[in-house]
Amino acid sequence: MGAILRISKYVWPQWPRIIAVTVAAIVIGVLYSLSFATVMPLLKVMMGEEGLGSWVDRRVCSWRYGIEFYVPETADFTNTKTKDIAYYLLVTKVDDNGFAQKAGVRREDMVVGAGSLLVPQDGDKGILSPEIMGELANAGDGQKVKLQIKRIDSQGVLRPIELQMDSGTKKAYMNWAQWAVSFAPRQQSKETMQKTVVMIILLMVVVTILRCIARFFQEFMANKIVQTAITRLRTDVFSHSMELPLGFFSSEGTSDITSRLVNDIATSGKGVTVLFDKALREPLKALGTLAFAALINWQLTLIFLACAPATIGFGGFLGKKIKKATKKALLSSALILGKLEEAMKAIAVVKVYNRQSYEGDVFNDVNKKFLKRALKVAKVDAATGPIMEVLGMIAGSAALLVGVHWVTNSVMESSAFFALLVLLGATAESVRKSSDVWNKIQETNAAAERIFAVVDMPPEYEKPDAEPIESLKDKIEFKNVTFRYPKSERDVLRNLNLAIDAGQTVAVVGANGSGKTTLINLIPRFYDPQEGQVTFDGVDIRDVSLKSLRSQISMVGQQVVTFNDTVAANIGYGKMDASIDEIVAAAKKAYAHEFIEPLPEGYNTVIGEHSSGFSGGQMQRIVIARAILKNPAILIFDEAMSQVDADSEAKIHKAIEIIMRNRTCFIIAHRFSTVISADRIIVMDKGRIIAQGVHEELIRDCALYKSLYETQLAVT
């Protein structure tokens, strides 16, 4: 859970919104519970002969004194043997340690008077049972309530007795219950019953509307919290990835990083949304309905909760399964993204070699692998709901069986039993809706682990006390340099020594894989050698700040790199504060102005994602203009003329001859015209320098150079 907890640092700064979402969830839980709690009074009105007010008074007596009374049916009033029941309350249950028990009230006692409603000794007219119950329910706090009781003694004789019972303190919820039903008629008749039912239904409608408003607010604010958090997270991950060593991208691949930034963060966002939405709201709803269910009958509620440990156990087991499957699915998603990127970039090659079917087969294999792993996630996710539903049904059935037994034996009222079933059903539904929350959390945790694996990668090494380096004045030296790429055991450079004077133009030649590009990549510290050092004016470049080092360097590579922006912005990338006049001047030196200026939008023309509308040579000249604009002390050209036609090459050569003056230049090239103008030519083979000198010397003395010249360099 450590990874998902790390996301919280992007969430907690929005604490006012979190409080608002929590309050909304509590309101939803309360209103949801109230909407189902109204079932009890509705059933009492529809099924019982007792008025709603009388029922609440009876419940208050139960809560307050620990005493239960029998509610007579209509038949009891017409039966000659039981018609007097209208004038007394028959005690059916006395709770242990309640005020009624302490006062001496017993089961089967008949309460004929209470408080101020007492039967006179010489009177023959009794007090109606609802009035007695109302007197008890509304007794003042901290008083002694007088009870007139008729009790059958051991001889079977009905004798009157008087008791004093403490009233205690009336709880707030008792007052609220009585206040709520005070709007409904107390008398129970067909007309009043219809009015009461209408009032209850209207209350349910109002409560539902308020609950839906609260739910809209909660879901919107939850999404706002999450989207804000993952936007900041995505920005941080992207910013950190820009600081990672070049070797990380070489070994991991750009598609995997892209997948983590897009797919994994999106997956994390969905999981965190669940935490602030369903995971917060549904348990509160379940707790609310459980609370009302416990008020009706706590024993049956406990029976229903007996399956909770099994539910938690299954949830934990399935969560582990889904986390493992999610990690594999996310990895497969990254492979799909990589294959898509590869195929789209090489679409022209695919078409010219008629390999559409082959690429389709390769993609299908990758896609099927993803499908297999995605289905594992889906299988576990799909199993969660039914398992929880079965467990809920077992718990509900146990409570149902016990409840039916109690109803048939008059231990529990049928209306209370049905209301309890509705509340427990609502609880089970909330539990079912939240059954996949743990799965979503585990999916989020799996995705978050992949995200923070990038964040935890150490950035490019830079000494804490690294100092800025001044512009190159003397020379660049490679001293006993040995280098191998990460995850490789083969040395690409072996004990290499080389010194280049400031202002010198050096061409590096050699067969493919000889180490030319690797040697050049050590200068801006894209990589650090495992052995030896690279120095600027005698200072190890590992001891200086990366920013000051790279500010002196411009690179033009074989692969043209442009951004989906205007021509001016692409050239100005070399100097972010450059004016349009400086940009145009650089373009003129690179002979790019001649094809930019006639464009309808000129320098505001947008270069598309794949540089559509521009030839390879034109794009290379734009990149060279970018390097010129930076005005660096060191220029690096790595096969910079590879995509330039003969006419462009001649023009660029003239520009390069000018900008190379008083600069240190490194050139990797196959073309003779580029190499021959260098002050010094370095010949490399298998990671070593085997010869160096000028063209004429090397043609005469170096067989490898002569071979390269004849097979590659002479080709123009």
DASUL-V337884 format. One record per residue. NEAR is the number of other ideal C-beta (glycine too) atoms within 10 Angstrom. Layout:
# DASUL-V337884
((NEAR) (NEAR))
This chain:
# DASUL-V337884
((10) (9) (18) (21) (10) (16) (25) (11) (12) (20) (20) (10) (13) (18) (10) (9) (16) (17) (11) (17) (24) (16) (13) (22) (25) (17) (19) (24) (24) (20) (21) (24) (26) (19) (20) (22) (24) (19) (20) (22) (23) (20) (18) (26) (23) (12) (13) (19) (14) (22) (22) (26) (22) (25) (24) (25) (27) (24) (20) (23) (24) (18) (18) (21) (25) (19) (26) (20) (21) (18) (22) (19) (14) (9) (9) (17) (13) (9) (13) (6) (7) (14) (12) (14) (18) (14) (17) (24) (28) (18) (20) (15) (14) (21) (14) (7) (7) (20) (18) (26) (16) (14) (18) (15) (21) (11) (11) (11) (23) (20) (25) (21) (24) (25) (20) (9) (16) (17) (18) (8) (7) (5) (9) (6) (7) (16) (21) (13) (24) (21) (16) (27) (24) (23) (19) (26) (24) (15) (23) (10) (8) (10) (13) (13) (20) (15) (24) (22) (22) (15) (17) (12) (9) (5) (6) (6) (8) (9) (10) (13) (12) (10) (18) (11) (24) (17) (18) (16) (11) (18) (12) (8) (11) (19) (12) (10) (19) (18) (10) (15) (21) (11) (11) (21) (16) (16) (11) (20) (10) (6) (9) (16) (18) (11) (13) (24) (16) (11) (18) (21) (12) (10) (18) (17) (11) (12) (19) (14) (11) (16) (20) (12) (14) (21) (18) (11) (17) (23) (17) (12) (21) (26) (15) (15) (24) (24) (13) (15) (23) (22) (13) (15) (24) (19) (11) (14) (20) (13) (10) (14) (19) (9) (12) (16) (18) (14) (15) (17) (13) (14) (13) (16) (17) (13) (18) (21) (19) (15) (22) (24) (17) (14) (18) (28) (21) (12) (22) (28) (21) (14) (24) (27) (21) (22) (20) (24) (21) (20) (20) (22) (27) (22) (17) (19) (25) (22) (15) (25) (27) (21) (16) (22) (27) (17) (17) (20) (23) (11) (13) (23) (21) (11) (19) (27) (17) (12) (21) (12) (9) (14) (17) (11) (10) (19) (20) (11) (13) (21) (21) (12) (18) (28) (21) (15) (22) (29) (20) (17) (26) (25) (16) (20) (22) (23) (18) (17) (20) (17) (17) (13) (14) (15) (17) (11) (11) (13) (12) (8) (11) (18) (10) (8) (11) (8) (15) (12) (9) (11) (17) (13) (10) (14) (15) (11) (12) (17) (15) (11) (16) (19) (14) (12) (19) (17) (13) (17) (23) (14) (12) (22) (19) (12) (15) (21) (14) (11) (17) (23) (15) (12) (19) (21) (13) (14) (22) (18) (11) (15) (24) (18) (11) (17) (24) (13) (11) (17) (16) (10) (8) (10) (14) (20) (21) (15) (23) (21) (20) (16) (25) (25) (17) (19) (27) (28) (15) (23) (27) (21) (16) (24) (22) (18) (17) (21) (24) (23) (21) (22) (24) (23) (21) (27) (27) (26) (22) (25) (28) (25) (20) (22) (24) (20) (13) (19) (16) (10) (14) (9) (13) (16) (11) (16) (11) (4) (7) (17) (11) (10) (18) (13) (13) (20) (10) (12) (17) (22) (18) (21) (16) (12) (23) (15) (22) (18) (14) (11) (8) (9) (6) (8) (18) (20) (25) (17) (13) (25) (12) (19) (12) (21) (13) (17) (16) (17) (21) (20) (24) (25) (26) (22) (16) (8) (13) (23) (22) (22) (18) (21) (25) (20) (16) (21) (22) (18) (20) (17) (20) (16) (20) (11) (15) (18) (17) (21) (19) (25) (14) (8) (15) (13) (20) (17) (15) (20) (16) (17) (11) (14) (21) (16) (15) (19) (19) (25) (23) (25) (17) (15) (9) (19) (13) (20) (10) (12) (12) (16) (25) (19) (17) (23) (30) (22) (17) (20) (16) (7) (6) (20) (10) (13) (8) (17) (24) (20) (16) (27) (26) (16) (21) (27) (22) (31) (19) (14) (17) (23) (12) (8) (13) (6) (11) (15) (20) (12) (15) (14) (19) (11) (10) (12) (17) (8) (12) (22) (14) (14) (22) (22) (20) (26) (30) (23) (26) (29) (28) (26) (23) (27) (22) (18) (15) (22) (19) (22) (24) (22) (25) (19) (18) (25) (25) (16) (18) (23) (13) (11) (10) (23) (20) (12) (17) (24) (16) (11) (19) (26) (11) (10) (19) (19) (10) (8) (18) (24) (22) (24) (27) (24) (23) (18) (19) (16) (15) (22) (22) (15) (15) (21) (14) (17) (23) (24) (24) (25) (18) (14) (22) (16) (20) (15) (17) (18) (16) (12) (18) (9) (13) (23) (13) (10) (11) (20) (11) (17) (26) (15) (12) (22) (19) (11) (11) (16) (23) (12) (10) (11))
